[in-house]
Amino acid sequence: MEKIKHPPIPEELLHEIPAFEQFLSQLGFKRLEGAIFGLLVLAPEGLTSEQIEQTLGLSQGAVSLALKNLIHFNAIEVDTQKDKRKRLYHAKRDSLGIAATIFKKREYSDIAQFKKIAEKLLQLSLELGDGPLNPRVIRLKSIIMTCNLAIAVMNFVIDLVDHNLEHDTPELLNEIAEKLPNTLKVLLEGLGHAKKLKSNIPIITKQIGQVMNEQLERQGKRAEESIEKFFNKWIGQDKDKNKNQSTTLNIQ
């Protein structure tokens, strides 16, 4: 289809549409879906499917399929006019909701399924006699850990959308986004210190054990000395008693 002579957005913006194509294609969308989404993001108001076709030079069938897929992933919405003769398509203002929908409908289930497979393989490897330092076990544990991190991030985004925080407190979300890297850095540093402390636990335990053994040895020596003194005293008293008894007999 021949492109429209007067597009709904300035030519300077229209030239930037390929950036949307490239980005969304990396997320698993078709390039033309990225182009349509980019056009709707930059358009000041909703566009009809005919305007989209003419602006981007696409066929009616291609645009129709692309619009359906974008609606499925919550990237765009449609506004039906009162006379029901015209349908206007808008890009959703809630970009976080788009990410959450993509996570829910595609990435989340794929990653969760892959995690289950890795866990099953790890269990099988351990049953076959692989030890904790076996390269296969290490690799599988790394895969599981990576999946857990990805699921945690997706759950965080999904929870933000479910609680409607982007609409209610956008400033707070911006602040969180700005401070999150530093927060994660501090957390990682804390984990590093914890790891270092954990690696030093055997040394610390040994040192404590040595101190306790020394104290016990001292206490043991003290106890031996006390017992020795007690018996010496008791024996001494017994000797004195026997001596007294012998002196009495001699006198008699």
Secondary structure, DSSP 8 states (H G I E B T S, - for coil): ----SS-SS-HHHHTTHHHHHHHHHHTT--HHHHHHHHHHHH-SS-B-HHHHHHHHT--HHHHHHHHHHHHHTTSEEEEE-TTSS-EEEEE-S-HHHHHHHHIIIIIHHHHHHHHHHHHHHHHHHHHTT--TT-HHHHHHHHHHHHHHHHHHHHHHHHHHHHTTHHHH-HHHHHHHHHHHHHHHHHHHHHHHHHHHHHHHHHHHHHHHHHHHHHHHHHHHHHHHHHHHHHHHHHHHHHHHHHHHHHHHHHH-
